[in-house]
């Protein structure tokens, strides 16, 4: 198998579109799943990533070294999803679901409703690759471009009736959106009374700046630049009626799971001696947030 960057067409970018970012992340899940000490198992990941996913990881600068945050994100979200479902969530809506295979691989209740939403190409690719396998719960796939607001709002109104305590997931989505689009999405989600919880990953301005140095050009070539890393962190969502109930620092979770970068333990130790503001910035550099529906200010 040819795995150098030269294997790509000289006329196309390494990341052609958002579908390639899904293949890229799926290959990271395959890398972890194939370890003897894997912290999760995704038996579908390599099939879903395909040759393209592997080529992207092998071709981008420090591709394999960048696996740890995606692996940590997957493991932590798995934990939170299973817990929230156990505590009573009866429906999961995964927005921009990409090549996520949780309805096939997690030990979910058969009665749970799970809805994946993504653009038609992505849904078609995933369902074709998983055609021989059965989801463990009541699965539904919806083909929709979430960037178009009116159809999105209509869909949310329909999905509101699927469950009484719905968990929303936006894994790897918000970072690609401009802040005004994230705020609009947050308000649209809050408009549905049965949408109770929202699980998402969140970057900081510092992380966006760091990633731009290493991946900015590659992502811009595919029209998938990183855009959203709010300085106010989860407080960004408060005006739209969402409040944080849980925050998992990616660095600290990486240390817990033994999947992190060199010198992470040193920096975690150093952070204990930082001033309060710097320590908070370190804690919020990147992480996973569970939000809960609240009243909108002024409502």
matplotlib code that plots the C-alpha trace (Angstrom):
import matplotlib.pyplot as plt

x = [0.0, 1.4, 1.1, 3.2, 1.7, 2.9, 0.1, -2.4, -3.2, -1.0, -4.1, -6.2, -5.7, -4.8, -8.1, -10.7, -13.8, -15.3, -15.9, -12.1, -11.9, -14.3, -12.1, -9.0, -10.5, -11.9, -8.4, -7.3, -10.1, -8.7, -5.2, -6.5, -8.8, -5.9, -3.7, -3.4, -4.2, -6.9, -9.1, -12.1, -12.8, -14.3, -14.2, -15.7, -13.2, -10.6, -13.4, -15.0, -11.7, -10.7, -7.4, -8.0, -8.1, -4.9, -3.2, -4.2, -2.8, 0.5, 0.7, 0.0, 2.9, 3.1, -0.1, 0.2, 1.4, -1.8, -4.0, -4.2, -6.8, -9.1, -8.7, -9.3, -12.3, -13.8, -13.2, -14.5, -17.6, -18.3, -18.3, -20.6, -23.0, -23.4, -23.9, -26.5, -28.4, -28.3, -29.6, -32.7, -31.9, -34.2, -33.0, -29.6, -29.4, -25.9, -25.5, -22.8, -22.4, -19.7, -18.4, -19.2, -20.3, -21.5, -25.0, -23.2, -20.4, -21.6, -23.6, -26.7, -30.3, -32.3, -35.1, -32.9, -33.6, -30.5, -30.7, -27.6, -27.9, -25.4, -25.3, -26.4, -22.9, -21.7, -24.8, -24.6, -21.0, -21.4, -24.5, -23.0, -19.9, -22.0, -24.7, -23.8, -24.0, -27.0, -27.2, -27.8, -30.6, -33.4, -31.3, -32.4, -30.2, -31.4, -29.8, -29.6, -27.2, -27.3, -26.0, -29.4, -31.4, -35.1, -34.9, -32.7, -35.3, -38.1, -36.1, -35.4, -39.1, -39.7, -36.9, -38.2, -41.0, -38.6, -37.8, -38.6, -35.0, -32.8, -29.1, -27.5, -24.0, -21.8, -18.5, -15.9, -18.5, -18.5, -14.8, -15.5, -18.3, -18.1, -19.3, -22.5, -23.4, -22.7, -24.9, -27.7, -27.5, -27.5, -30.7, -32.4, -31.6, -32.9, -36.2, -37.1, -38.2, -37.2, -33.6, -32.2, -28.5, -25.8, -22.4, -19.7, -15.9, -14.6, -11.4, -9.9, -8.4, -4.9, -5.6, -6.9, -3.7, -1.5, -3.4, -3.3, 0.5, 0.5, -2.7, -4.1, -2.9, -4.0, -7.5, -8.0, -7.1, -10.1, -12.3, -12.4, -10.6, -10.9, -13.0, -14.6, -12.7, -14.5, -12.6, -15.5, -15.5, -18.9, -20.3, -20.7, -23.8, -25.5, -27.4, -29.0, -30.1, -27.4, -25.3, -22.3, -22.8, -19.6, -16.2, -13.4, -10.0, -8.5, -5.0, -6.1, -8.3, -5.3, -3.2, -5.9, -6.3, -2.5, -3.0, -1.3, 1.7, 5.2, 5.8, 2.0, 2.7, 5.3, 3.0, 0.2, 2.6, 3.7, 0.1, -0.3, 2.1, 0.5, -1.7, -5.4, -6.0, -3.3, -4.3, -7.9, -6.7, -4.6, -7.6, -9.8, -7.3, -9.3, -12.0, -15.3, -18.4, -21.8, -24.4, -27.9, -30.9, -31.7, -33.8, -32.6, -31.7, -34.6, -37.0]
y = [0.0, 3.4, 5.7, 8.8, 12.1, 11.6, 9.0, 11.8, 13.6, 16.6, 18.7, 17.9, 19.0, 16.5, 17.3, 17.8, 18.4, 17.7, 14.0, 13.5, 14.8, 12.0, 9.4, 11.0, 10.7, 7.2, 6.0, 7.3, 5.1, 2.2, 2.8, 2.7, -0.3, -2.3, -1.8, -4.7, -2.2, -0.3, 2.0, 1.4, -1.0, 0.2, -2.9, -0.8, 2.0, 0.8, -0.2, 3.2, 5.1, 3.3, 3.8, 7.5, 7.9, 6.0, 8.1, 11.4, 10.3, 9.2, 12.3, 15.2, 16.5, 14.5, 12.7, 9.8, 12.0, 14.0, 10.9, 11.2, 14.0, 12.3, 9.0, 10.7, 12.5, 9.3, 7.5, 10.3, 10.8, 7.1, 7.2, 10.2, 8.9, 5.6, 7.3, 9.8, 7.0, 4.9, 7.9, 8.2, 9.8, 7.9, 9.4, 10.4, 12.9, 12.9, 16.0, 15.8, 12.2, 11.5, 7.9, 7.4, 3.8, 4.1, 2.7, -0.5, -0.8, 0.6, -1.5, 0.6, -0.4, -1.9, 0.5, 3.6, 5.8, 7.0, 9.4, 10.3, 13.5, 14.4, 15.3, 12.6, 11.6, 10.9, 8.9, 6.9, 6.0, 4.9, 2.9, 1.2, 0.2, -1.1, -2.8, -6.2, -5.2, -4.3, -1.5, -2.5, 0.1, 1.7, 3.5, 6.2, 8.1, 11.5, 13.1, 16.8, 19.7, 21.3, 24.6, 25.4, 26.8, 26.4, 22.7, 22.2, 23.9, 21.7, 18.6, 19.6, 20.0, 16.5, 15.0, 16.7, 14.1, 11.1, 11.2, 13.0, 13.4, 13.7, 13.9, 15.9, 15.2, 17.6, 15.8, 17.5, 19.9, 23.2, 24.0, 24.3, 26.8, 30.6, 31.8, 33.3, 30.0, 28.2, 30.7, 30.2, 26.4, 26.6, 28.7, 26.4, 23.4, 25.1, 25.8, 22.1, 21.4, 17.7, 18.5, 18.2, 17.6, 18.5, 16.8, 18.6, 19.1, 22.6, 24.4, 27.6, 30.5, 29.3, 25.8, 27.3, 29.4, 26.4, 24.2, 26.9, 26.7, 23.0, 22.3, 25.6, 25.5, 21.9, 22.6, 25.8, 24.0, 21.8, 24.6, 23.2, 25.7, 25.7, 28.7, 28.3, 28.5, 30.9, 32.8, 32.5, 28.7, 27.2, 30.6, 31.3, 29.1, 30.7, 33.4, 30.6, 28.7, 26.1, 25.7, 23.6, 20.6, 18.8, 19.7, 17.2, 18.8, 16.9, 17.1, 15.8, 13.1, 12.1, 11.6, 9.5, 7.3, 7.2, 8.7, 12.1, 14.0, 14.0, 16.4, 16.5, 15.3, 18.0, 20.7, 19.5, 19.7, 23.2, 24.3, 23.9, 26.8, 29.1, 32.1, 31.5, 33.0, 31.0, 27.8, 28.2, 28.8, 25.5, 23.6, 25.0, 24.7, 21.9, 19.6, 17.9, 19.6, 18.3, 21.1, 21.1, 22.9, 26.0, 29.1, 31.7, 35.0, 37.4, 34.6]
z = [0.0, -0.9, 2.1, 1.3, 0.4, -3.1, -3.5, -3.6, -6.8, -7.2, -8.1, -5.0, -1.4, 1.3, 3.1, 0.3, 2.4, 5.8, 4.8, 4.8, 8.3, 9.4, 7.6, 9.3, 12.8, 12.1, 11.4, 14.9, 16.4, 14.4, 15.7, 19.3, 18.8, 17.4, 20.5, 23.0, 25.8, 23.9, 26.1, 23.7, 20.8, 17.5, 15.3, 12.4, 12.5, 10.0, 7.5, 7.8, 7.6, 4.4, 2.7, 2.5, 6.3, 6.7, 4.0, 5.6, 9.0, 7.4, 5.2, 7.6, 9.8, 13.0, 12.0, 14.4, 17.3, 17.0, 17.6, 21.4, 21.7, 19.3, 21.2, 24.5, 23.2, 22.0, 25.2, 27.4, 25.3, 25.4, 29.2, 29.4, 26.8, 28.6, 32.0, 30.7, 29.0, 32.2, 34.1, 31.9, 28.5, 26.1, 22.8, 21.4, 18.4, 16.9, 14.7, 11.9, 13.0, 10.4, 10.6, 14.3, 15.0, 18.6, 17.8, 16.6, 19.2, 22.5, 25.0, 24.6, 25.6, 22.8, 23.6, 23.1, 20.0, 18.3, 15.3, 13.2, 11.2, 8.4, 4.8, 2.3, 1.1, 4.6, 5.6, 2.4, 2.9, 6.5, 5.9, 2.9, 4.9, 7.8, 5.7, 7.0, 10.6, 12.9, 15.4, 19.0, 19.5, 17.5, 14.9, 12.3, 9.8, 8.6, 5.5, 5.9, 5.5, 8.9, 7.6, 6.1, 9.0, 8.0, 7.2, 10.3, 12.6, 11.0, 11.7, 15.3, 15.8, 14.5, 16.6, 19.7, 19.6, 19.5, 23.2, 26.5, 27.6, 24.6, 24.6, 21.7, 20.5, 18.4, 18.3, 16.1, 14.6, 16.4, 15.8, 12.0, 12.5, 12.9, 16.3, 15.0, 13.5, 16.7, 18.6, 16.1, 16.4, 20.2, 20.1, 17.6, 19.8, 23.0, 21.2, 21.6, 25.1, 25.1, 24.2, 27.7, 27.4, 25.0, 24.8, 22.8, 22.5, 22.9, 21.9, 23.2, 21.3, 22.3, 20.8, 17.6, 17.3, 17.9, 15.4, 12.8, 12.8, 12.1, 10.2, 9.1, 5.5, 5.0, 6.4, 4.5, 1.2, 1.9, 3.0, 6.5, 8.7, 12.5, 13.5, 16.9, 20.1, 22.4, 25.0, 27.4, 27.0, 27.9, 29.1, 25.4, 25.4, 28.4, 26.4, 24.4, 27.4, 28.0, 31.2, 31.9, 34.3, 33.6, 32.1, 31.3, 30.5, 27.6, 29.1, 32.5, 30.9, 28.7, 31.8, 33.4, 30.4, 29.6, 26.1, 25.9, 24.6, 25.8, 28.7, 29.6, 33.1, 33.5, 32.3, 34.5, 37.5, 36.5, 36.2, 40.0, 40.5, 38.0, 38.9, 39.0, 35.6, 33.9, 35.7, 34.5, 30.9, 31.2, 32.5, 29.7, 26.9, 25.3, 26.7, 26.6, 28.0, 29.1, 29.0, 30.4, 29.2, 31.3, 31.0, 28.6, 30.3, 30.1, 29.1]

ax = plt.figure().add_subplot(projection="3d")
ax.plot(x, y, z, "-o")
ax.set_aspect("equal")
plt.show()
